[in-house]
Amino acid sequence: YTQGQFQKALSQGSELLKDFPNSINLYNIIGASNKGLGKLEEAIEAYKKALSIKPDYAEAYNNMGIALKDQGKLEESIEAYNKVISFKPDYAEAYNNMGIALKDQGKLDEAIEAYNKTLSLKPDYAETYNNMGIALQGQGKLEESIEAYNKALSINPDYAETYNNMGIALQGQGKLEESIEACNKALSLKPDYAQAYNNMGVALKDQGKLK
């Protein structure tokens, strides 16, 4: 599973279940493998099986929340994350994931609260700083947004998505040259990053460099 061989993990996990029918870890891996293959309904079923055996299995609730979010079931996703936190109040990842779901609902203040909670538990969580930057950008707080992106990059200097997001924020401030630099940095880390090319195109257009 860790190698990304989801089909193989799924086949082996299903085979092992014959000998270990009450293994919550196997159901969790089967759920995660199905999620990796894009089979969200099957993933959720596997997580439910794990939870029927161990109702306070925080990791399964967290993973189920991710699958539900990917299905667009944001309210149910948030319910799952709340379950995680009720069993394991220091589960930083669940707060981060809840923030993403709240952001998708347009609840930016609540999303930022969730991200702040994440960072109080795990101060070096680059993904959360990136997510916080997106939420702040959505509120039009571009300077604070860029600060959050810089925090993310100080933790993970190879975070292509953050450079791209920073490029968008800099563009919003009219700092077109810096925006293009940020997009170039994203592309040096991730050469097939279509969105970064698109954002760079917008900045170049705004500079009048149409060709």
Helices and strands as residue ranges (DSSP letters): H 6-17, H 24-36, H 40-53, H 58-70, H 74-87, H 92-104, H 108-121, H 126-138, H 142-155, H 160-172, H 176-189, H 194-206
